[in-house]
């Protein structure tokens, strides 16, 4: 407990109010789809939405710390805009119900019945990062940048935290996604090398379409695109197996495959 002598009263009152809200418990409503942000609760602090099996695609820039805002401000600004701006625009084009920017990365959420759409979005961004983002930024700055991608799927809780309005503005609020998918997807992304995509087994097992798992026959034969990775010894994860994808969309059949994967949902 915070003592009266530890903080001025105005700040203790805020903390006391939040503790009292916590003590009253939570009210949980279940919905099967990611809602529009206007439908995510904020007024009632005890009200949360529960959404089963949400898919999170998390993309993160590799090498961003080498781009300095003090010495390479225009190059840094351009790289961040190209990376995060493209992520947001592409995820929106793939109709992700929720997109957010986190530092030098971004994540997109998809409903439980959209695992193939999530994969198509991830591989499309992976293709962009490998063939456009990385070589362009390296040519302009000499810095080796890249991309990490992770995907997970599990139930989440969500509500807004902040103020509904402040001085006529409503931007002092943000959604809080409680649960595994966002944090697990971020941790999976952090494990990858440049140009790799890593997923949890619980997400991978929902990829039923043949073209989501196997390559085209450009190399003379079709092959499994994914490699199994043992993560049972890593306490960061609540699953034992993940799957790694190293390829991007084929230069010959990529567009056809992308459309086919999208249609699988």
N, C-alpha and C positions, 0 to 999 in steps of 0.2 A: 504494500500500500504506500502511496506517495503521501508524505507528511505535508501539513499546511505550511511548514517553514521551507519546503523544498522548491515550491513553484509559486508564482503569483496566482491569485485566485482565478483570474480569467482563463488561464491555461489549465488549471486543475479542474475547473468546471467542465471544460471540453472533454477531458479524460474521464471524469466521473460520469458524464452523460453517455459516452461510448461504452464504458464498463456496464452501466445499467442496461443498455440495449443488449449487450452480450448476455447478461444474466437472464433476460426475458425469453431467450431461446429464438429459434428461427422458424419461419413458415416457408415450406418448400412446395412449389408448383412444378409439375412435370409437363414438358412439351416435347414433341417428337422432332421439331425442326428448329434451327437457329433463327431466332426472331429478328425482326428489324430493330435497330438500336433504339428507336422510339418506344418500343414495347418492352425493353429491358427495364426492370423496376429500379427506381431511385427514391421515390417519396417515402415509402415504408422501409425503414432500415432493416427490418427483420425479414423482408420478403426476398427470396432467391428463386431463380428458375433452374430446373434440373433438365439437362438435355442428354439423352443416351447416345453413346458411341459417336461422339463428334470426331472428325478427322482434322488434324492440324498439320499443315505443311509449313515448315519453318526454314527460311533461307537467311544466310548470314554471309557477310563479305569476309573473305580471307585476305589478310594483309592490309586492312584498313589503318592499322596503327602506324604503318610506314608512310601514310599520306598525312603530312603535317599541315595544320591550318595556319601556322605562322609563316612557313617558308614556301608552301605550295598551295596558297589559298584557292586560287581559281581551279587548279587541277583537282584538288580535294573536293571542292564543291561540285565540280563536274562529275567526278567518279561516284560520289554519293547520290547525286541526282539520277545518273544513269542507272545505278544499281537499284536503289529503293523506288525510284519513280517507275522503272520498268516492272518491278515486282508488283507494285500496287496496280498498275494499269493492266498487266497480264492476268493477275488473279481476278480482277474485276471482269475482264473479258471472259474468263472461265466461270463467271457467275458465282464466285464465292460469296456466301451470305455475310461474312464478316472478315475484314482485313485490318491489320494494325501494323504500325512501324515500331520496331524496337531497336534503338541505337542505329547501328550500321546494317540492320537486317529488317526483315518483315515476316509476318506470318498470316496465313489465310486459313479459315475454318470452313469445313464442308460438312453437310449433314451425313448421317449414318448410311444413307442409301446412295452416296456419291463417292465411293472409294476410287472408282476409275476416273472420274472427273478430277479428283484431287491428284491422282497420278499424272494425268495428262498435263495439268497445270504445272506440276513439279518438273516434269521432263522438259516441258517447253521452256521454263525458266532456266533449267540446266543447260539446254541447247543455246539459249541466248548468252548465258554467262561464259560458256566455253568458246563460242564462235564470234561473239561481238564484244562483250564487256571486257574480258581479260586481255585480248590482243590490243584493243583500242587504248585502254588505260596504260598498258605496258609501253606502247609506242609513244604515248604522250608524256609519260612521267618517268619511264625506266623502272617503275616499281612493279614487282610481280604480285598481282592481286589474283583473287579467285573467288570460289563460292563453296560454301558448305550447305547441304540440304538434309533435313531430317523429317520423318513423318511418323506420327503415332495416332492411335484412335482409342478413345475411351470416354466414359461419361464425365460431364462437367457440370459445375454450378456457376451461375453468372448473375451479377447485379451491377448496377452502377454505383460508384462511390464518388462523392463530391457534392457540389451544390447544384440544385436544379437551375437557379439563376443567380447571377452576381453582377450588380450594377448594369442590369439590362442585357447581360451576356449569359450564355448557357454553356460556355466551353470549359468551365472549371469542374469537369467531371470526366470520368473514364470508366470503361467496363473492367470488372475484375473477373477473370476466368479461373475458378478454383477447381483443381483436379489435375490429372496427369498429362493430358495430351500436349499442352503447350510446353511445359517444362521438359517432358520426355523427348519431344521432337527437337527442342533446342539442344538437349544433351546428346542426342543422336547426331545432330548436325556437327557438334563440336568434335565428335570422334572421327569424322571423315577427313580424307585428304581432298585436295582440290579436284573438282570434277566428279566427286562421288555423291551418291544419295544413299542414305541408310534409313531403314524402316524397322518398326517393331514387328514381331511375328503376328500379333493380334490384328494389325492392319494388313500385313501381307497376305494373311489367310483369307481375307475378304476380296482379294483380286482373283476373280474366277475366269476372266476373259483370257483366252489363249494368247492374244497379242499383248496382253499386259505382262506376260511372263516369258514369252519366247521371241526370238529375233526373226527377222525376215530371212530369206535364203540368199542374200547378196554374196555371202562368203562361200556359197556352194552347199551349205546345209543349215538348217535351223538349229538354234541352240538356246539353252536356258540362259536368260539374261542376268539372273540374280545369283549371288553367292551367299551361302549361309555363314553367319558370324556368331560365334559363341560369346555371349556377354554375361554368362552366369556368375562370373567372378567379380563383376562390377556392381557394387552396392548402389550405384546411382539409378539402376533400372529395376523395375518390378516385373521383368520378364527375363527369360534366359537366352532367347534366340532373336537375332535380328537378321535382316537381309540387305545386302549391298548391291547397288546398281551402278555400273561404271559408264554405260553408254548413254548417248543422247539420241535424238530422232535421226533416223537414217536419211542420208542426203537424197536417196532415190525414193524410198517408200515412206518417209516420215509423215508427210501430210495424210496419206491414206491410213497409216497406223493410228495417228492421233484421232482422226474422225472415228475410226473403229473402236478405239478404247473409250472415247466419250459415249458412244452409243451403247456400251456395255451396261451402263446404269439404267 
